[in-house]
Amino acid sequence: MTNYSKYYRIIPLSNETLNDVISLIKNVFHYKPDQRLAKRSFTNSLSNPNSGEKYWLVINKEGKIGGITGLYDDNKDCNVVWLGWFGVHSQYRQKGIGSMLLEFSIYEAIERRFSILKLYSSFDKNERAAHQLYKKYGFLKLAVDKKNDRIYFKKYLTKPSISMEDRMKAYEIKIEWEGPLTLDQVINEKSDGGDKSNKWEGNDYGIYQIYGRHILYKQNALLYVGIATESTFSQRFKNHGKWLCEDQDTQDIKIFLGRIFNSDKLTAKTWTRDVKLSEKILIYKYTPNYNGRELSKEPYLYRYENIRLIHIGQRNRLKKEDNVPKDFREW
């Protein structure tokens, strides 16, 4: 049994859960011959452990089943394994369960030393979301069989760069905040760009918060969260200065600068990723008034299921920690 989060976990199919899984299949697959075939597959996998079929299901804290996935061998090619009876109950969709199950299946296939994972789906409009999920995880369309209502996909499997256990651990990003600063202070003082060949190593790059007056929230409202990765804070705020001065009394503006340090872990590429990821998380959670375009888009968390932003120093209205995706589900 493998734990995946505080909300759901993946467990193997068992005789105790068989009847509930059969009920789930009726919700996911409406074609009765498919339901009968699925039942035979599940029963066979339990009665014959060496059959080459194995199934897992997602359950919540109350023990209710939200989805299922499986793998079965290809009789013609020992390098190929097939995804079997992959589906999510209608009441549990849009909660990340499909991604959880598909990732689990991919890792299981890799652990079993297969080199190709195949699956087939149908042209049913209800399968469109699943098709997008397959594409997201690198499945390629292999063939189309309109006569039998099948679309075939395959994915070449490679050893992952991060283990499933490490993936589920919280990835920490520490942000050291400085402030409050005025617009003039940032423009005139925060211009340390470092070595030109490695700009990100300068002291004045990172993430920032802008606070000011808002018609609804009055004083000290979080207006904007942004980043300075290609230019220093000073250069970035020279561009901000015009609209800030037009919309705000400069005496109302408070700026907080955040720096992400961890040179033993970060390269230029991963530092930039962490800065951008932190920006997206803060915008999604705290809804700054001037970041309208990003407010409704839940951030893509790269390889990690859980990310913890740890705020050090003068964070102003931010909490000490932002735990993602837990905070997203609660807000």
Secondary structure, 3 states (H helix, E strand, C coil): CEECCCCEEEEECCCCCHHHHHHHHHHHCCCHHHHHHHHHHHHHHHHCCCCCEEEEEEEECCCCEEEEEEEEECCCCCCEEEECCCEECHHHCCCCHHHHHHHHHHHHHHHCCCCEEEEEECCCHHHHHHHHHHHHCCCEEEEEECCCCEEEEEEECCCCCCCHHHHHCEEEEEEEEEEEECHHHHHHHCCCCCCHHHHHHCCCCEEEEEEEEECCCEEEEEEEEEEECCCCHHHHHHHHHHHHHHHCCHHHCEEEEEECCCCCCCCHHHHHHHHHHHHHHHHHHHCCCCCHHHCCCCCCCCCCCEEEEEEEECCCCCCCEEEECHHHHHC
